[in-house]
Amino acid sequence: MQTAEISDSEDIRIVDVQVLSDDWYVLKKNTFDLRRRDGRWQRQSRETYDRGNGATILLYDRARRTVVLTRQFRFPAYVTGTPGGRLIETCAGLLDQDDPVTCIRREVEEETGFRIRDVRKVFEAYMSPGSVTERLFFFVGEYAAADRVSAGGGEAHEGEDIEVLELPLDQALAMVASGEICDGKTIMLLQYAKLNGLVE
């Protein structure tokens, strides 16, 4: 995880930074003065959750018009009312010390069992900028049946128990409309695939 040090700038003065938790990731309480657009200074306090940056990818088979997704348990989804807490998602992972391309190739093989060579970055985005510092790197990549080298499933010692799903893109998009797929990064990449004709 890469924790950036914050410092004063022309419009921001850092007053105090307190570490509230440094267990799984880092939760901080930040007090700062912010210069408003009218020139007045205003003191504010915000918490930031730093889990490092991540990468995600949509695997697609152009000829068969399919995509590869995963299903796994997410405790935050469970405690906010998702039945069973299992979300359907694109493959994803934290960068740790890797660059985004190295990270996503590793995560694809660990989670889905596919070893892919060519990945293409399509954009970057903050997923919850009101409190989470993570910047997510979005990729797409073609796969074929011959690229599968294992069953996937993730790393058991990290608590992962991942089901691999292969679905027609149109079915996946219908699952977004029905609410069965409700993960933000996954919706973004499925819509990107449709808008850009990746499987047409």
Secondary structure, 3 states (H helix, E strand, C coil): CCCCCCCCCCCEEEEEEEEEEECCCEEEEEEEEEECCCCCEEEEEEEEEECCCEEEEEEEECCCCEEEEEEEECHHHHHCCCHHHEEEECEEEECCCCCHHHHHHHHHHHHHCECCCCCEEEEEEECCCCCECCEEEEEEEECCHHHECCCCCCCHHHCCCCEEEEEEHHHHHHHHHHCCCCCHHHHHHHHHHHHCCCCC
